[in-house]
Amino acid sequence: MSEDQLREQILKLKEALHVSIVAHFYQKDEVFFMADYVGDSLQLAQWAAEDKNPYLLFCGVGFMGQSVKILAPNKRVFMPKIACCAMARMIDVGYFDQNIEVLKKAGIKEEDILPVTYINSSAEVKARVGMMGGMVCTSSNAKKIITQAKASNKKILFVPDRCLGQNIAKEMGLTSCIVGDGSDPKEADIICYNGFCSVHQLFDVDDIAFYRAKYPDILIVTHPECKPEVCDQSDFVGSTSQIIAYVKNLPLNQKVAIGTEYNMVKRLRKENTYVLSSTKPECPTMNETTLVDLYNTLLSIQEERFENEITISEETRKWAFLALNRMFEL
């Protein structure tokens, strides 16, 4: 089938089967423009949990589909491609527990540790955080969550993104360290797990210097998953949704270089907009999903084969929901 025929078949199937399609901002255009709703990971999970259709196709990476299932356990959630966020794969319950043991050996009691997990983590990690009284955060509300966590007078273990943890610590005037970097974790306000986003690691201060030399009036906009030294030299640092709002409010004659995923950047503005990298910062796992995957998943629902359905045990869901709900309560 041609792309046009595929799109036509997808629209027919989703209408007949009562399926909603959501897509993350980082999805490629062919998938992005088929969605009923687009957004960042938390926006999509919240919207999808409230959606009235019985079936949901989530175009993104695995932890995002899990987030919907945590919030709406009765909804049947499918992913055309169960791609995995590289950052989320950097931590599992085993690695989490190993880090807790490292902190205990450094003289910090387990009951004095309050974990905070970035939403870019598996349901199992969220559940482990929930069991320890911890919370989930997003890049847009991390400062508010850390402020609340600090009020507990416990040591904050921030997982899995060290860059987001370090950047929030700097913004709040707090100290931070990375587990295993040789620092004494007892001296840090925020102890960061050693994980990162491979896409946002592509941006460097040399890229900023290049654009500032070429266009002296250019604005540098970056995501807080970027390295701290990159964020330090940026004019604006914000989450995916915050970057979109900021850039759309700029006059069209204002040049801007953006340090985040390529597919989102190219859709923001056609004029005076640059990618802050000498290489194409395209998330490989976010770009795995294709129109063919959408069609095949819808076909599996029609034929009651139900491929790529997201399932979570009730025990995991219960504790992961607690960690997410503590965030919502703020």
C-alpha positions in Angstrom: 0.0 0.0 0.0 1.1 3.6 -0.6 1.4 6.0 2.3 -1.9 7.6 1.3 -3.7 4.3 1.3 -2.2 3.4 4.6 -3.4 6.6 6.2 -6.9 6.0 4.7 -7.0 2.4 6.2 -5.7 3.6 9.6 -8.4 6.2 9.8 -11.1 3.7 8.8 -10.0 1.1 11.3 -9.6 3.5 14.2 -13.1 4.9 13.6 -14.7 1.4 13.3 -12.9 0.0 16.4 -13.2 3.1 18.6 -9.5 3.6 19.0 -7.7 6.8 19.9 -4.2 7.6 18.8 -1.7 9.7 20.8 1.8 10.7 19.7 4.7 12.2 21.5 6.3 15.4 20.1 9.4 13.4 19.1 7.6 11.1 16.7 8.3 11.3 13.0 5.8 13.4 10.9 4.1 10.4 9.3 3.0 9.2 12.7 2.7 12.5 14.5 0.0 13.8 12.1 -2.1 10.7 12.5 -2.7 11.4 16.2 -5.8 12.6 17.9 -3.7 14.2 20.5 0.0 15.1 20.7 2.0 16.3 23.7 4.8 15.4 26.1 4.8 12.2 28.1 2.8 13.4 31.1 0.3 15.4 29.0 -0.4 12.3 26.8 -0.8 10.0 29.8 -3.3 12.4 31.5 -5.3 12.9 28.3 -5.3 9.2 27.4 -6.5 8.2 30.9 -9.5 10.5 30.5 -10.3 9.5 26.9 -13.6 7.6 26.5 -12.6 5.1 23.8 -11.9 1.6 25.0 -8.6 1.2 23.0 -5.6 3.5 22.9 -2.6 3.4 20.5 0.3 5.2 22.1 3.1 6.3 19.7 6.1 6.8 21.9 8.4 4.7 24.1 7.5 2.0 26.6 7.4 3.9 29.9 4.8 6.3 28.3 2.4 3.5 27.5 2.9 2.2 31.0 2.1 5.6 32.5 -1.4 5.4 30.9 -1.9 1.9 32.2 -0.9 3.1 35.7 -3.4 5.9 35.7 -6.2 4.0 33.8 -5.9 0.3 34.5 -9.2 -0.5 32.8 -8.2 1.0 29.5 -6.6 -1.3 26.9 -3.3 0.3 25.8 -1.3 -0.7 22.8 1.9 0.5 21.3 2.5 0.2 17.6 6.1 -0.4 18.5 7.2 -1.0 22.1 10.3 1.0 21.8 12.4 1.6 24.9 13.7 5.0 26.1 17.5 4.5 26.4 17.5 6.6 29.6 14.7 4.5 31.2 16.7 1.3 30.3 19.7 2.6 32.3 17.9 1.9 35.5 15.9 -1.1 36.8 15.0 -2.2 40.3 18.3 -4.1 40.6 20.4 -1.0 39.8 18.1 1.1 42.0 18.7 -1.2 45.0 22.5 -1.2 44.3 22.5 2.6 44.5 20.6 2.4 47.8 23.3 0.0 49.1 26.1 2.4 48.0 24.5 5.2 50.0 24.0 3.0 53.0 27.7 2.1 52.9 28.5 5.8 52.8 26.7 6.2 56.1 23.2 7.2 55.0 20.4 5.2 56.5 17.7 3.8 54.0 15.0 5.5 56.0 16.8 8.9 55.5 16.6 8.5 51.7 13.7 10.0 49.7 13.8 8.9 46.0 12.5 11.0 43.2 12.2 9.5 39.8 11.9 11.3 36.5 8.9 10.1 34.6 11.4 8.6 32.1 11.5 5.3 34.1 9.8 2.0 34.1 6.6 1.2 36.1 8.8 -1.1 38.3 11.2 1.7 39.2 8.3 4.0 39.9 6.8 1.3 42.1 10.1 1.0 44.1 10.1 4.7 44.5 6.5 4.7 45.7 7.3 2.0 48.2 10.0 4.3 49.7 7.6 7.2 50.0 9.0 8.9 46.9 7.5 10.8 44.0 7.6 11.1 40.2 8.6 14.3 38.5 8.6 15.7 35.0 11.1 18.2 33.6 8.5 21.0 33.9 7.7 20.4 37.6 11.0 19.0 38.9 11.8 22.1 40.9 8.4 22.0 42.7 8.8 18.3 43.5 12.4 18.7 44.7 11.2 21.6 46.9 8.6 19.4 48.5 11.2 16.5 48.9 13.6 18.9 50.6 11.0 19.7 53.2 11.3 16.1 54.4 14.9 16.8 55.6 16.0 13.5 53.9 18.7 12.9 51.3 17.1 13.1 47.8 18.1 10.3 45.4 17.2 11.5 42.0 16.9 8.9 39.2 17.7 8.2 36.4 18.8 11.5 34.7 21.9 13.0 36.3 21.7 16.1 34.1 18.2 17.1 35.1 19.1 16.5 38.8 22.2 18.6 38.5 20.5 21.4 36.6 17.6 21.6 39.1 20.1 21.6 42.0 22.0 24.5 40.4 18.8 26.5 39.8 17.7 26.0 43.4 21.2 26.8 44.9 21.6 23.2 46.2 24.6 20.9 46.1 24.6 17.7 44.0 26.8 14.7 43.3 26.6 11.6 41.1 26.6 8.2 42.8 30.1 6.7 42.3 31.8 9.9 41.3 34.1 9.9 44.3 32.2 12.6 46.2 30.8 12.1 49.7 27.0 11.8 49.2 26.4 12.9 52.7 27.6 16.4 51.7 25.1 16.7 48.8 21.5 17.9 48.8 20.6 15.9 45.7 22.3 12.6 44.9 22.0 11.8 41.2 21.9 8.4 39.6 24.4 8.2 36.7 21.9 8.1 33.8 21.4 10.4 30.9 19.6 11.1 27.6 21.7 10.1 24.7 20.1 12.6 22.4 20.5 15.6 24.7 24.1 14.6 25.3 24.8 15.6 21.7 24.6 19.3 22.5 27.8 21.0 23.6 29.1 24.4 24.6 31.1 24.4 21.3 27.8 24.4 19.4 26.7 27.4 21.4 29.9 29.2 20.7 29.5 28.5 17.0 26.0 29.9 16.7 26.8 33.0 18.9 29.8 33.8 16.7 27.7 33.4 13.5 24.6 35.2 14.8 25.4 37.5 17.7 21.8 38.1 18.5 20.7 34.5 18.5 18.8 32.9 21.4 19.9 29.5 22.7 17.1 27.3 24.0 17.8 23.9 25.6 16.1 21.1 27.5 17.2 20.4 31.1 18.3 16.9 30.1 21.3 18.7 28.5 24.6 18.9 30.2 24.8 21.5 33.0 27.5 23.5 31.2 25.2 23.7 28.2 22.2 24.9 30.2 24.4 27.4 32.0 25.1 29.1 28.7 21.5 29.0 27.4 19.1 31.9 27.2 16.1 29.6 28.1 16.0 26.1 29.6 12.6 24.3 29.7 10.7 21.2 29.2 9.4 20.1 25.8 6.1 22.0 26.3 7.8 25.0 27.8 10.2 25.2 24.8 7.3 25.0 22.3 5.5 27.9 24.1 8.7 30.0 24.4 9.7 29.6 20.8 6.2 30.2 19.4 6.1 33.5 21.3 9.3 34.8 19.7 9.0 37.2 16.7 9.8 35.4 13.4 12.8 37.5 12.8 14.4 36.3 16.0 17.0 33.6 15.3 16.9 30.7 17.8 19.0 27.6 18.1 17.3 24.7 20.0 18.9 21.9 21.8 16.3 19.1 21.8 15.0 16.3 19.5 15.1 17.0 15.8 11.6 16.1 14.8 10.1 18.6 17.3 12.5 21.4 16.3 11.8 21.1 12.6 8.1 21.4 13.2 8.3 24.5 15.5 9.1 27.2 13.0 10.3 27.3 9.4 12.2 30.6 9.7 15.3 31.5 11.7 15.3 28.2 13.6 18.4 26.0 14.0 19.2 22.7 15.6 22.0 23.2 18.2 24.1 20.4 16.9 26.5 19.5 14.1 24.8 16.1 13.9 21.1 15.3 13.6 19.8 14.9 17.2 17.1 12.3 16.3 15.9 9.9 19.0 16.4 6.4 17.5 13.7 4.7 19.6 11.1 7.4 19.3 11.6 7.1 15.5 11.0 3.3 15.4 7.2 3.7 15.0 5.9 3.7 11.4 2.6 4.0 9.6 2.8 0.2 8.9 3.1 -0.4 12.7 0.0 1.7 13.3 -1.9 -0.3 10.6 -0.7 -3.7 11.8 -1.6 -2.9 15.5 -5.1 -1.8 14.5 -5.5 -4.9 12.4 -4.5 -7.1 15.4 -7.3 -5.4 17.4 -9.8 -6.0 14.6 -8.8 -9.7 14.4 -8.7 -9.9 18.2 -5.0 -10.9 18.3 -4.2 -7.8 20.4 -0.5 -7.4 19.7 1.8 -5.1 21.7 -0.7 -4.6 24.5 0.8 -3.0 27.7 0.2 -4.9 30.9 1.4 -4.2 34.4 0.8 -6.4 37.5 -1.6 -4.9 40.0 1.1 -4.8 42.7 3.4 -2.8 40.6 0.6 -0.5 39.4 -0.5 0.2 42.9 2.9 1.4 44.1 3.7 3.2 40.9 0.3 5.0 41.1 1.2 6.2 44.6 4.5 7.8 43.3 2.6 9.4 40.4 -0.3 10.6 42.6 2.0 12.3 45.1 3.2 14.4 42.2 -0.4 15.2 41.1 -1.3 16.2 44.7 1.2 19.0 44.4 
